[in-house]
Amino acid sequence: MRAPFFERLLRGLHQVEDGLLAVALGLLVLLSVGQIFARMAFDAGGVWIEPSMRLLILWLAMLGALAATRDGRHIAIDVLPRLLPPLGKRIAWASGQVFAALICALMAWGSVDLVLLERESASEVVSGVSLWVALLILPAGFSLMSLRMLVAAMLPPPAEHNVA
């Protein structure tokens, strides 16, 4: 059984993730509608809107992947575990989670290099906002996904994996 403090901490983290996801989606919709309106009404649009929207899509993808990992709804091949006896299911589940965690850890490592490279180039998304700051979602997201998968590997498989 998990400690109440740990439960509150996890619940808080989930709320922050969900809030960021909602804010990013809301901003993306507002920027899209604003860009369409500006082009129709004034035959012009903000130069910063397109790159901002691309980064918001990146943030939405990473935050969505985090939410999917949190809820155990990420992409998984689960045909084999359904055919195995309970111990085999447990081993297949744990090894699959560890393998996915390793892939996410490698992606986090690689994205740190990308962030450092962008930091050296000093390119900006919008005036005053460096691109490397906006790209921090990559190592953060992949690291959290890796951690979640490692934790999931230590737990029993979800109920849907136990259906034969």
C-alpha positions, 0 to 999 in steps of 0.5 A: 500500500502506498503512503498517503504523502506519495498518493498526494504527490502523484495526484498533484503531478497528474493534475499538473500534467493534465493542466499543462495539457489543457493549457497547451491545447487551449493555446493551440486552438486560440492561436489557430483561430487568431491566425485564421481571423488575422489572415481573413480580416487583415490579410496578415498574421503573426510571424511568431504564431506558426513556430509557436503552434509547432512547439505547442503540438510537440508539447501536446504530443509529449504530455499526451504520451505521458498521460497515456503512459500514466494510465497504461494506455501507451502502445503495446504489443500484448498478444503473447502475454495473453497466451502465457500462463500467469508467471509468463505473463508477469515476465513478459509484462516486466521485460516489455516495460523495462525494454520500453523504459530503456528506449525512453531513457535513450530518447531522453539522453538524445534529446538532452544533446538536442537541447544543448545544441540548441542552447549553443545556437541561441535561436529564439522561438519568439522574441526573448524565448529561446528554442532550447527552453521550449525543447526541454519538454523532450528530455523531461517527458521521455525521462518521466515516461522511462521512470513510469515504465520502470515502476510499472515493471515492478507492479503486476500487469493491468487486469486487461493483460490477465484476460485469456 
